[in-house]
Amino acid sequence: MEDGFNTLVGPEDEDWRVPVSELEARQSGLQARLREAGLEGALIQNPVDLYYYAGGRQNASLFVPAEGECRLFVRRSLARAQHESGGDDSPHSVEAFPRMAAFKDEIGCKPALQFTEIPGGFANRFAEKLDSTEDVTSLVHSQREVKSEWELQMMADGAEIQLQMFEAVAAVGGEGVSEIELVAAAEAVSRAAGFGGNVQMRRFPLQCDRGVIVAGRAGGIPSFFDSAIGGTGPHPMASMGSGFSTIKTNEPVLVDLVHLHRGYVVDATRMFVAGSLSSEWEQRLEDMIAVKDTVVDVLDQGLDCSQAWREGLALATELGHADNLMGMAPDQSRFLGHSVGLQLDETPIVAEGFDRPLPVGGTMAIEPKVVHTTGSIGSEDTWVRDGEGMRPITAGGAWPWITEW
């Protein structure tokens, strides 16, 4: 490791850089897509995609030509960008960003930009200087849908940490404990294991509280966030996630935890209760598990995500949950699963309009839930579709659907 950067390591002094072989495969994969689309090149500037293709998120622009060597132009920090790219083994050159007036001549083409992934003013500045009109966003998103073995291992490692988060919730919870105290216990585990503090999202306003623990009636309060469970949050400026509601006897406590391991998302939900749930709540959970099984079965067959949505919705409706599935009317979300990776809201989605299957190598959080004024209940695990079908990455049967305090 280069002098001066020997402190950029994981918790056990592991080298946590993205392997150079991963960067090489990703860059060559994008180049193949550019050639197929008839594009001269692409300029990658979104921080998440800079990490994906170049190994870091320095203030930089990665030029990926359809043919030839990729070049990372860095404003700051040049030295750190070189290290994070693999040092002397970097698959791309790492260079200081030239004067903007000279940038077009430096790269020698009109690259496609990430128009729908970066701020309009920032994109327009580059578009004007480079005469760029093409958008490369869809090519990047489609490539990232299929995870490599290394990426799947990152998610599997994250799932192990997530189990420890559920263990922490089980250890501190009980009647009178607040939602936010439970989140603090889970987050302590996650942060100690290397979570960086941010959940990356594509959809504006790009905000998400990764620990959504809601107790009783708080589980029925909607928020701005397009999901079944919003939570109260601690105050109106942070109006999502856990607040100061406390656990009451026999009320459902929904624990929806996200962990990011080296940037990769795993998402899972389990139910907790101080005492025991009523038969009505238990039946609602059984129904959501049945909906989950239906969605998984459709995806397992390689059928379209939109069909998985329709069949899941039909079963939920048959079981009497049409007005409470994924929220209460009129604040219902219209999906039953969302792909995950470096971002929480990747594609495809189990929703209308996604008339294609989850690809082999695709990873998805499947999360049917029902919401009532008195609380919420449901299930969630993160799954991968491999050559044999769907299999859970997160807890699966390793953690019960209901834990009693």
KAKA-V653634 format. One record per run of one state. SS is the DSSP state (@ for helix, = for strand, . for the rest). FROM is the first residue (numbers start at 1). TO is the last residue. If there is no record, write none. Layout:
SS FROM TO
SS FROM TO
This chain:
. 1 19
@ 20 37
. 38 40
= 41 44
. 45 46
@ 47 54
. 55 58
= 59 65
. 66 70
= 71 76
. 77 77
@ 78 84
. 85 86
@ 87 89
. 90 92
= 93 96
. 97 99
@ 100 107
. 108 111
= 112 113
. 114 119
@ 120 130
. 131 134
= 135 135
. 136 136
@ 137 145
. 146 148
@ 149 172
. 173 177
= 178 178
@ 179 192
. 193 210
= 211 215
@ 216 220
. 221 234
= 235 235
. 236 237
= 238 238
. 239 245
= 246 246
. 247 252
= 253 261
. 262 263
= 264 273
. 274 278
@ 279 300
. 301 303
= 304 304
@ 305 318
. 319 324
= 325 325
. 326 336
= 337 339
. 340 345
= 346 350
. 351 356
= 357 357
. 358 362
= 363 366
. 367 368
= 369 372
. 373 374
= 375 378
. 379 379
= 380 386
. 387 388
= 389 392
. 393 395
@ 396 398
. 399 401
= 402 404
. 405 405
